Amino acid sequence: MDFRRLGASGLAVSVVGLGTNNFGMKLDLEQSRAVTHAALDAGITLFDTSDSYGASEARLGEILQGHRDDVLIATKFGSDASARGNGNGADWDARGSRRYVRKAVEASLRRLRTDWIDLYQIHRPDPLTPIEETLDALSDLVREGKVRYVGHSNFTGFQIAHAEWTARTTGSVRFVSAQNSYSWLDRAVEADVVPALQEYGIGMLPYFPLASGLLTGKYRRGEAPPKGSRIEAWGMGSALTDRAFDVIEKLEAYAAERGVTLLDVAMGGLAAQPTVSSVIAGATTPEQVRANVAAGSWTPTAEDLSALDEITSGLPPAA
Ligand SMILES: NC(=O)c1ccc[n+]([C@@H]2O[C@H](COP(=O)([O-])OP(=O)(O)OC[C@H]3O[C@@H](n4cnc5c(N)ncnc54)[C@H](OP(=O)(O)O)[C@@H]3O)[C@@H](O)[C@H]2O)c1
């Protein structure tokens, strides 16, 4: 396993991480444990969760007991169910507010059974709270040692620049990472998010890097999705479009020409893109984790990258 700095921060992350939204939504505790142990055995150190992924935080907290010093936990706040009484409470929808952030972090620390969170991410922009207030609240958490680094998720290029300017001018903590949807079937972030990340030294943790499994090769044009797969189980059949398969089939031919697999291209190709620090693919079995880690080690040449760019540029989001 290779390690990279998360953006320009001092935090070193494994190039392949593990996304754990399945832990709350598809897997039970023992299945989650098997996936986590496979990740630890394969050298993964970065585990991404959220307070909105059902039981994910609580399960991760339980499973990682005894491993806490060897792993990095990245969690998120600000996207829990909006009905009052759920999650941390809606707080009049102001989920970047000082009060909300404080309640959310205390609840996450309890569920994760830890004294600190390595990376605390705002799950989506809060249009109601000035970013000054959110950054100030997060700065307190960093000073108190409850949080080591902070990141954002689903921010636009402008919101990233505004947050950076605010941090610089107010002396608050700055965001060191970004989570946005990014894969060979969805390159929309390259227009204005990635340039902002490059400018400010912010590391990308792409989510949906496998387009929910489309980029593993297990879905075929004109065939029903495999039983139990995410697309079948979650009723996401509309993702199986001809446009997606046009690209997937080109990527498969591209991979075959180079003696690698579609999964290698999905993982290693994405890891080779500017600003990407760790590819936090999700998994539902230990075998998937091992395959994803192995695929993350494929290192494309400059020629490989330009051919990949040609095949996948100008595409609409697929899933
Ligand atoms: N910040 C945000 O707003 C946001 C949004 C979404 C996700 N995330 C984070 O990003 C992480 C990654 O996204 P994701 O997990 O939703 O999507 P993903 O990584 O694109 O796809 C993961 C799914 O693909 C299938 N899969 C994975 N490896 C495979 C393999 N080697 N062979 C065959 N199938 C394989 C599994 O589904 P099945 O086995 O069920 O088919 C797995 O659950 C999440 O876990 C979460 O931590 C963040």
The ligand as an SDF file (V2000), in Angstrom:
LIG
                    3D

 48 52  0  0  0  0  0  0  0  0999 V2000
  -19.7030   12.7610    0.5500 N   0  0  0  0  0  0  0  0  0  0  0  0
  -20.7790   12.2510   -0.0140 C   0  0  0  0  0  0  0  0  0  0  0  0
  -21.7840   12.9300   -0.2830 O   0  0  0  0  0  0  0  0  0  0  0  0
  -20.7800   10.7670   -0.3190 C   0  0  0  0  0  0  0  0  0  0  0  0
  -21.7940   10.2120   -1.1250 C   0  0  0  0  0  0  0  0  0  0  0  0
  -21.7200    8.8370   -1.3890 C   0  0  0  0  0  0  0  0  0  0  0  0
  -20.6800    8.0750   -0.8760 C   0  0  0  0  0  0  0  0  0  0  0  0
  -19.7170    8.6580   -0.0910 N   0  0  0  0  0  0  0  0  0  0  0  0
  -18.5690    7.8870    0.4480 C   0  0  0  0  0  0  0  0  0  0  0  0
  -17.8500    7.3530   -0.6480 O   0  0  0  0  0  0  0  0  0  0  0  0
  -17.6850    5.9300   -0.4680 C   0  0  0  0  0  0  0  0  0  0  0  0
  -17.6290    5.2580   -1.8270 C   0  0  0  0  0  0  0  0  0  0  0  0
  -18.8710    5.3660   -2.5030 O   0  0  0  0  0  0  0  0  0  0  0  0
  -19.8460    4.1320   -2.6260 P   0  0  0  0  0  0  0  0  0  0  0  0
  -19.3710    3.0630   -1.7270 O   0  0  0  0  0  0  0  0  0  0  0  0
  -21.2310    4.6120   -2.3960 O   0  0  0  0  0  0  0  0  0  0  0  0
  -19.7460    3.7390   -4.1600 O   0  0  0  0  0  0  0  0  0  0  0  0
  -18.6080    3.0050   -5.0360 P   0  0  0  0  0  0  0  0  0  0  0  0
  -17.3290    2.9590   -4.2880 O   0  0  0  0  0  0  0  0  0  0  0  0
  -18.6330    3.6370   -6.3790 O   0  0  0  0  0  0  0  0  0  0  0  0
  -19.2220    1.5310   -5.2090 O   0  0  0  0  0  0  0  0  0  0  0  0
  -19.1610    0.6420   -4.1380 C   0  0  0  0  0  0  0  0  0  0  0  0
  -19.9950   -0.5870   -4.4490 C   0  0  0  0  0  0  0  0  0  0  0  0
  -19.5500   -1.2470   -5.6240 O   0  0  0  0  0  0  0  0  0  0  0  0
  -19.5640   -2.6670   -5.4140 C   0  0  0  0  0  0  0  0  0  0  0  0
  -18.1550   -3.1140   -5.4780 N   0  0  0  0  0  0  0  0  0  0  0  0
  -17.0830   -2.5580   -4.8510 C   0  0  0  0  0  0  0  0  0  0  0  0
  -15.9560   -3.2080   -5.1560 N   0  0  0  0  0  0  0  0  0  0  0  0
  -16.2890   -4.1930   -6.0050 C   0  0  0  0  0  0  0  0  0  0  0  0
  -15.5410   -5.1750   -6.6660 C   0  0  0  0  0  0  0  0  0  0  0  0
  -14.2100   -5.2720   -6.5560 N   0  0  0  0  0  0  0  0  0  0  0  0
  -16.2120   -6.0530   -7.4820 N   0  0  0  0  0  0  0  0  0  0  0  0
  -17.5610   -5.9640   -7.6430 C   0  0  0  0  0  0  0  0  0  0  0  0
  -18.3210   -5.0350   -7.0240 N   0  0  0  0  0  0  0  0  0  0  0  0
  -17.6960   -4.1480   -6.2000 C   0  0  0  0  0  0  0  0  0  0  0  0
  -20.1570   -2.9070   -4.0500 C   0  0  0  0  0  0  0  0  0  0  0  0
  -21.5740   -3.0070   -4.1540 O   0  0  0  0  0  0  0  0  0  0  0  0
  -22.4140   -4.3740   -4.1850 P   0  0  0  0  0  0  0  0  0  0  0  0
  -21.5110   -5.4960   -3.7600 O   0  0  0  0  0  0  0  0  0  0  0  0
  -23.5200   -4.1000   -3.2460 O   0  0  0  0  0  0  0  0  0  0  0  0
  -22.8660   -4.4900   -5.6100 O   0  0  0  0  0  0  0  0  0  0  0  0
  -19.8360   -1.6030   -3.3370 C   0  0  0  0  0  0  0  0  0  0  0  0
  -20.6800   -1.3300   -2.2620 O   0  0  0  0  0  0  0  0  0  0  0  0
  -18.9140    5.5670    0.4040 C   0  0  0  0  0  0  0  0  0  0  0  0
  -18.7570    4.3060    1.0260 O   0  0  0  0  0  0  0  0  0  0  0  0
  -18.9550    6.7230    1.3480 C   0  0  0  0  0  0  0  0  0  0  0  0
  -18.0070    6.5540    2.3740 O   0  0  0  0  0  0  0  0  0  0  0  0
  -19.7580    9.9900    0.1630 C   0  0  0  0  0  0  0  0  0  0  0  0
  1  2  1  0
  2  3  2  0
  2  4  1  0
  4  5  1  0
  4 48  2  0
  5  6  2  0
  6  7  1  0
  7  8  2  0
  8  9  1  0
  8 48  1  0
  9 10  1  0
  9 46  1  0
 10 11  1  0
 11 12  1  0
 11 44  1  0
 12 13  1  0
 13 14  1  0
 14 15  2  0
 14 16  1  0
 14 17  1  0
 17 18  1  0
 18 19  2  0
 18 20  1  0
 18 21  1  0
 21 22  1  0
 22 23  1  0
 23 24  1  0
 23 42  1  0
 24 25  1  0
 25 26  1  0
 25 36  1  0
 26 27  1  0
 26 35  1  0
 27 28  2  0
 28 29  1  0
 29 30  1  0
 29 35  2  0
 30 31  1  0
 30 32  2  0
 32 33  1  0
 33 34  2  0
 34 35  1  0
 36 37  1  0
 36 42  1  0
 37 38  1  0
 38 39  2  0
 38 40  1  0
 38 41  1  0
 42 43  1  0
 44 45  1  0
 44 46  1  0
 46 47  1  0
M  CHG  2   8   1  16  -1
M  END
$$$$
